Amino acid sequence: DLVINENVLLQTLGFDVAIDHPHTHVVRCCHLVKASKDLAQTSYFMASNSLHLTTMCLQYKPTVVACFCIHLACKWSNWEIPLSNESKSWFWYVDRSVTQELLEQLTDEFLRIFDKCPSRLKRKISANQNMTGYHIGVNELAQKRALPGPGADPQHASFQQPVACN
C-alpha cells in the first residue's frame, strides 16, 4: 500500500523531486553584496528558520524567501546594504519581483509567528544570534523600517560592503 501511494505521489509531482531551497540564493546574494561572515551566517540561519517555523517556502519562490532572510538579518544586525553602482537595491539582483513592501510584509509575518514560538525556541534562536554578535530585538525590530527602497546583471553589479546604521 505504501509503495502504491509513493508511486501516486511521484506521478502527481511529475517525478520532479528536486527542491530549490532559499539557502543557495542566500549564499549567492551575500557574496554579491560582500556581506560579512556574520551577516551571511545569520541570513543562512534565518533561511533554516523560515523552513521550520513558517510556510513561506510554500507560498513564495526561494529567491523571495532568501531576500527576506537577508533583509531580516540586516535589521537584526543594524546593517544596511547600500544601493549598487547602478542605483538599484540589492534584492533587485536576486528577484526583480521583490519590493521593499513585500520584505516588510514578510518581516511582519515572521515576527507574528516568532512571537508565538515557545520561549525555549526563542532562547535557542537568541543564543545563535549572540554567537554571531547580533541580538534579536523583536519589539525594536517591529518598529524599525530602514533598508534601501525598491529598486541588470548581477555579474556586473558592484556594491560597497554593508554599513552600520546610525
Secondary structure, DSSP 8 states (H G I E B T S, - for coil): -HHHHHHHHHHHTTT------HHHHHHHHHHHTT--HHHHHHHHHHHHHHHHH-SHHHHS-HHHHHHHHHHHHHHHHTEE----TTS--GGGGT-TT--HHHHHHHHHHHHHHHHTS-HHHHHHHHHHHHHHT----HHHHHH---S------TTT------EE--
